[in-house]
Amino acid sequence: MTKAEKIALLEKIEKYPIEDKALRHVMYLCDNCDFKITITDRKKTYISCEIGNSAERALLGIENVKNEYSHLFGTYWQGSSDDICLDCGSINIIKRNDSDIFCEYCSSRNVVFWQNLAGKKCPACNFKLSEGKEFDNEKDLDNYGDKLWKECVAKAMKKHGIEKSIIKEMTEEEEKILKKKIELYQFYLDSWYVINRNHNIIKFCYQRSFHPEILIIVEWEKEDQDGKLTFVQDMDDDFNNLFKEIKLDNIRIKTLLSILEKYNFFVESNEIDRMGLDGSIWQLEVQHNEQFKEINVWSPKYGVIYDIGKLLIEYSEVEIEELY
């Protein structure tokens, strides 16, 4: 993505935040196993699904929870679709022809249009799904989701005789600290961060499915000067995050630039055309002198973004438990 393309995209996105937050949402919930289907009523309908033992998984650990839902498409999945398979939960690979509709994943023809979900069987446990509960905006949906989560945690604690809750009640002072942490992370995460600065920047964003997101930003003024590396890790389940700034000497900056040069970063595509459900998204955004480019790759094992990302993690002197 060029600088002009990035600016055009960001300006387009910024025109629609109010409309996006005001979209209607509909939630169908299984009262037996808490399987959840949430519909976002856009021009192209968006469906998200979540298995119902998430509270147990959080309380006991994924390895200690009996996998009762192995027949399902996953644990959490989402995508644009009008239909859902009520045998495996798939929404992404529903196929139609002139007289038939079926799920390409499990070959089932038990495929239902989202507005007809009320009273249909739950994909997880075959219990009936509730009537759809409607929400006029994203905030109301999130508040209800928080309420459901607390109820599911309480139910799981009672079931397993656990007294200590994983839900942390925060004091007013803790909420202020949390707000500052969120603001700090969002400051560096901001899509305009690189474009709005006049100096050289390499920004690496590592979005992981099963671990907190990581940002590493290197900034420097002139070619022969040292720079600064900023490491920011998104918060974990206990609202902890990691932030550090370290001086980065010019030799290391030149090493990074040599990798960009090796792959002819600003001329060649350096994209890898593949995508998956889990894994990670690696994003590299570089502004060097008058040049700018951004690329995104799903779970790379080689290439410029892989070499730069690994080296930036090494420079950060932070241990990453699993790189994927």
HELIX and SHEET records of a PDB file:
HELIX    1   1 LYS A    3  GLU A   14  1                                  12    
HELIX    2   2 PRO A   17  LYS A   21  1                                   5    
HELIX    3   3 SER A   54  LEU A   60  1                                   7    
HELIX    4   4 ILE A   62  ASN A   64  5                                   3    
HELIX    5   5 TRP A  114  ASN A  116  5                                   3    
HELIX    6   6 GLU A  138  HIS A  160  1                                  23    
HELIX    7   7 GLU A  172  LEU A  189  1                                  18    
HELIX    8   8 ASN A  250  LYS A  262  1                                  13    
HELIX    9   9 VAL A  304  SER A  316  1                                  13    
SHEET    1   A 5 TYR A  76  SER A  80  0                                        
SHEET    2   A 5 TYR A  46  GLU A  50 -1                                        
SHEET    3   A 5 LYS A  36  THR A  40 -1                                        
SHEET    4   A 5 HIS A  25  LEU A  29 -1                                        
SHEET    5   A 5 LYS A 133  PHE A 135 -1                                        
SHEET    1   B 2 ASP A  83  CYS A  85  0                                        
SHEET    2   B 2 VAL A 111  PHE A 113 -1                                        
SHEET    1   C 2 ILE A  94  ARG A  96  0                                        
SHEET    2   C 2 ILE A 101  CYS A 103 -1                                        
SHEET    1   D 6 LEU A 242  LEU A 248  0                                        
SHEET    2   D 6 GLY A 227  GLN A 233 -1                                        
SHEET    3   D 6 ILE A 214  TRP A 220 -1                                        
SHEET    4   D 6 ASN A 200  ARG A 208 -1                                        
SHEET    5   D 6 SER A 280  HIS A 288 -1                                        
SHEET    6   D 6 GLN A 291  TRP A 298 -1                                        
END                                                                             
